Amino acid sequence: MAKSVSSSFLGHICGMEGLRTKVYSDSGGVATIGCGHTGAGVREGTISKDRAYQLLRADVARFEKCVNDSITAPLTQSMFDALVSIAYNMGCTGAMKNAGLADLVNARRYSEAAEKIKAVGLTDRAGNRLAGLVSRRKIESAMFLAEGMPGIANAVTSSPLLTKTTGTPIPAWSWWVAGGLVAVTTAGIIRSRLRRNTSQRSSQ
């Protein structure tokens, strides 16, 4: 059965990409709006935040399909979310095939895949290594293993504090990612550096 991203995933991606309601040019000169949305339909103007999330949901659906089509091994929810995040950033072919993630995951070499995540897609079009992308990959790597290995009981799969406060179980990786984003901000890394190399993703 095809998997879908978790309910907290859109907030994760928008936090990484940054939400912009007015068209801007990304680091590759590509017209972008919303939470990193690109494409032929992006023109000068503004959109609402609700529209930004509508576009994001449609964009994410393409990368959910990418991961579902590429991965045959069992995945935890946090593994699936992490792979969709990487594919959204790098492009389907770039993340799953060129970076070799699909081969590692399908061989059930999950720990190796988590380490591999830290080393892929760290540069811009000019080959410059970006600190923001390094930080993003560390977050995605931690997210990948946050719920342990498929089929193995985990000690912590949700945040007790947030569950008590909200009455709803919150994935443990969401709590970690929130802390990671705060750390990235505290380190003074410009939000735009966390955005993907759009030209790579949009070409896939």
Sequence and secondary structure as in RCSB ss.txt:
>XXXX:A:sequence
MAKSVSSSFLGHICGMEGLRTKVYSDSGGVATIGCGHTGAGVREGTISKDRAYQLLRADVARFEKCVNDSITAPL
TQSMFDALVSIAYNMGCTGAMKNAGLADLVNARRYSEAAEKIKAVGLTDRAGNRLAGLVSRRKIESAMFLAEGMP
GIANAVTSSPLLTKTTGTPIPAWSWWVAGGLVAVTTAGIIRSRLRRNTSQRSSQ
>XXXX:A:secstr
      TTHHHHHHHHH  EEEEEE TTS EEEETTB STT  SSB  HHHHHHHHHHHHHHHHHHHHHH  S  
 HHHHHHHHHHHHHH HIIIIIIT HHHHHHTT HHHHHHHHTTSS B TT  B HHHHHHHHHHHHHHTTT ST
TS  S SB HHHHHHHSS  BHHHHHHHHHHHHHHHTT  GGGGS  HHHHHT 
